[in-house]
Amino acid sequence: MLEQMANDAIRIGMKPVHPGRLVRQECLEPLSLSVTEAAKVLGVTRQTLNNLVNEDAGISPEMAVRLEKAFGSTADTWLRMQAAYDLAQARKKDIDVQKYENEDHNRNDKQR
Protein backbone atom coordinates (compact mmCIF):
# COMPACT_ATOMS: atom_id res chain seq x y z
CA MET A 1 0.00 0.00 0.00
CA LEU A 2 2.82 2.41 0.87
CA GLU A 3 4.44 1.72 -2.49
CA GLN A 4 1.24 2.63 -4.30
CA MET A 5 0.82 5.85 -2.29
CA ALA A 6 4.40 6.88 -3.03
CA ASN A 7 4.15 6.05 -6.72
CA ASP A 8 0.83 7.88 -7.08
CA ALA A 9 2.15 10.97 -5.31
CA ILE A 10 5.24 11.12 -7.52
CA ARG A 11 3.24 10.40 -10.70
CA ILE A 12 0.69 13.16 -10.18
CA GLY A 13 3.25 15.68 -8.98
CA MET A 14 2.13 16.02 -5.37
CA LYS A 15 4.50 17.74 -2.99
CA PRO A 16 6.43 14.87 -1.40
CA VAL A 17 6.23 14.50 2.36
CA HIS A 18 9.27 13.66 4.43
CA PRO A 19 9.55 9.85 4.58
CA GLY A 20 10.06 10.04 8.34
CA ARG A 21 6.47 11.20 8.66
CA LEU A 22 5.37 8.08 6.77
CA VAL A 23 7.49 5.87 9.01
CA ARG A 24 5.66 7.36 11.99
CA GLN A 25 2.17 7.30 10.43
CA GLU A 26 2.32 4.05 8.47
CA CYS A 27 4.66 1.87 10.54
CA LEU A 28 4.84 2.96 14.17
CA GLU A 29 1.34 4.30 14.87
CA PRO A 30 -0.67 1.40 13.36
CA LEU A 31 1.39 -1.04 15.41
CA SER A 32 1.27 1.14 18.56
CA LEU A 33 5.06 1.14 18.66
CA SER A 34 6.95 3.80 20.53
CA VAL A 35 10.10 5.21 18.98
CA THR A 36 12.12 3.29 21.58
CA GLU A 37 10.39 -0.01 20.74
CA ALA A 38 10.66 0.53 16.99
CA ALA A 39 14.34 1.45 17.30
CA LYS A 40 14.96 -1.90 18.99
CA VAL A 41 13.09 -3.70 16.20
CA LEU A 42 15.18 -1.87 13.58
CA GLY A 43 18.47 -2.33 15.44
CA VAL A 44 19.21 1.40 15.60
CA THR A 45 19.50 3.88 18.43
CA ARG A 46 16.44 5.66 19.72
CA GLN A 47 18.03 8.96 18.69
CA THR A 48 18.55 7.77 15.11
CA LEU A 49 14.89 6.82 14.71
CA ASN A 50 13.74 9.91 16.59
CA ASN A 51 15.67 12.10 14.13
CA LEU A 52 14.01 10.30 11.23
CA VAL A 53 10.41 10.45 12.44
CA ASN A 54 10.82 14.09 13.49
CA GLU A 55 12.04 14.87 9.97
CA ASP A 56 15.52 15.90 11.11
CA ALA A 57 17.25 13.13 9.15
CA GLY A 58 16.62 11.25 5.94
CA ILE A 59 16.42 7.58 5.08
CA SER A 60 19.80 6.09 4.20
CA PRO A 61 20.10 2.96 2.07
CA GLU A 62 20.86 0.97 5.24
CA MET A 63 17.80 2.35 7.02
CA ALA A 64 15.71 1.57 3.93
CA VAL A 65 16.76 -2.09 4.14
CA ARG A 66 15.97 -2.14 7.86
CA LEU A 67 12.51 -0.69 7.24
CA GLU A 68 11.90 -3.19 4.44
CA LYS A 69 12.80 -6.12 6.69
CA ALA A 70 10.87 -4.90 9.71
CA PHE A 71 7.73 -3.34 8.25
CA GLY A 72 7.46 -4.30 4.59
CA SER A 73 7.53 -1.94 1.64
CA THR A 74 10.64 -2.22 -0.42
CA ALA A 75 13.91 -0.47 0.27
CA ASP A 76 13.59 0.93 -3.25
CA THR A 77 10.30 2.59 -2.36
CA TRP A 78 11.74 4.16 0.80
CA LEU A 79 14.72 5.49 -1.16
CA ARG A 80 12.53 6.82 -4.00
CA MET A 81 10.44 8.69 -1.45
CA GLN A 82 13.59 10.16 0.11
CA ALA A 83 14.98 11.16 -3.28
CA ALA A 84 11.68 12.78 -4.30
CA TYR A 85 11.59 14.73 -1.04
CA ASP A 86 15.24 15.80 -1.37
CA LEU A 87 14.72 16.93 -4.96
CA ALA A 88 11.64 18.96 -4.01
CA GLN A 89 13.65 20.65 -1.24
CA ALA A 90 16.52 21.43 -3.62
CA ARG A 91 14.14 22.95 -6.17
CA LYS A 92 12.86 25.37 -3.52
CA LYS A 93 16.32 26.89 -3.20
CA ASP A 94 17.49 29.80 -5.30
CA ILE A 95 20.31 28.06 -7.17
CA ASP A 96 21.99 30.55 -9.48
CA VAL A 97 23.29 28.53 -12.43
CA GLN A 98 22.98 29.41 -16.10
CA LYS A 99 22.74 26.91 -18.94
CA TYR A 100 26.16 26.18 -20.39
CA GLU A 101 26.63 27.16 -24.00
CA ASN A 102 29.82 25.98 -25.69
CA GLU A 103 30.76 28.89 -27.94
CA ASP A 104 33.34 26.88 -29.94
CA HIS A 105 30.78 24.18 -30.65
CA ASN A 106 28.19 26.74 -31.77
CA ARG A 107 30.71 28.45 -34.09
CA ASN A 108 31.71 25.14 -35.68
CA ASP A 109 28.07 24.28 -36.36
CA LYS A 110 27.50 27.64 -38.06
CA GLN A 111 30.60 27.25 -40.29
CA ARG A 112 29.38 23.96 -41.75
C-alpha positions in Angstrom: 0.0 0.0 0.0 2.8 2.4 0.9 4.4 1.7 -2.5 1.2 2.6 -4.3 0.8 5.8 -2.3 4.4 6.9 -3.0 4.2 6.1 -6.7 0.8 7.9 -7.1 2.2 11.0 -5.3 5.2 11.1 -7.5 3.2 10.4 -10.7 0.7 13.2 -10.2 3.3 15.7 -9.0 2.1 16.0 -5.4 4.5 17.7 -3.0 6.4 14.9 -1.4 6.2 14.5 2.4 9.3 13.7 4.4 9.6 9.9 4.6 10.1 10.0 8.3 6.5 11.2 8.7 5.4 8.1 6.8 7.5 5.9 9.0 5.7 7.4 12.0 2.2 7.3 10.4 2.3 4.0 8.5 4.7 1.9 10.5 4.8 3.0 14.2 1.3 4.3 14.9 -0.7 1.4 13.4 1.4 -1.0 15.4 1.3 1.1 18.6 5.1 1.1 18.7 7.0 3.8 20.5 10.1 5.2 19.0 12.1 3.3 21.6 10.4 0.0 20.7 10.7 0.5 17.0 14.3 1.5 17.3 15.0 -1.9 19.0 13.1 -3.7 16.2 15.2 -1.9 13.6 18.5 -2.3 15.4 19.2 1.4 15.6 19.5 3.9 18.4 16.4 5.7 19.7 18.0 9.0 18.7 18.5 7.8 15.1 14.9 6.8 14.7 13.7 9.9 16.6 15.7 12.1 14.1 14.0 10.3 11.2 10.4 10.4 12.4 10.8 14.1 13.5 12.0 14.9 10.0 15.5 15.9 11.1 17.3 13.1 9.1 16.6 11.3 5.9 16.4 7.6 5.1 19.8 6.1 4.2 20.1 3.0 2.1 20.9 1.0 5.2 17.8 2.3 7.0 15.7 1.6 3.9 16.8 -2.1 4.1 16.0 -2.1 7.9 12.5 -0.7 7.2 11.9 -3.2 4.4 12.8 -6.1 6.7 10.9 -4.9 9.7 7.7 -3.3 8.3 7.5 -4.3 4.6 7.5 -1.9 1.6 10.6 -2.2 -0.4 13.9 -0.5 0.3 13.6 0.9 -3.3 10.3 2.6 -2.4 11.7 4.2 0.8 14.7 5.5 -1.2 12.5 6.8 -4.0 10.4 8.7 -1.4 13.6 10.2 0.1 15.0 11.2 -3.3 11.7 12.8 -4.3 11.6 14.7 -1.0 15.2 15.8 -1.4 14.7 16.9 -5.0 11.6 19.0 -4.0 13.7 20.7 -1.2 16.5 21.4 -3.6 14.1 22.9 -6.2 12.9 25.4 -3.5 16.3 26.9 -3.2 17.5 29.8 -5.3 20.3 28.1 -7.2 22.0 30.6 -9.5 23.3 28.5 -12.4 23.0 29.4 -16.1 22.7 26.9 -18.9 26.2 26.2 -20.4 26.6 27.2 -24.0 29.8 26.0 -25.7 30.8 28.9 -27.9 33.3 26.9 -29.9 30.8 24.2 -30.6 28.2 26.7 -31.8 30.7 28.4 -34.1 31.7 25.1 -35.7 28.1 24.3 -36.4 27.5 27.6 -38.1 30.6 27.2 -40.3 29.4 24.0 -41.7 
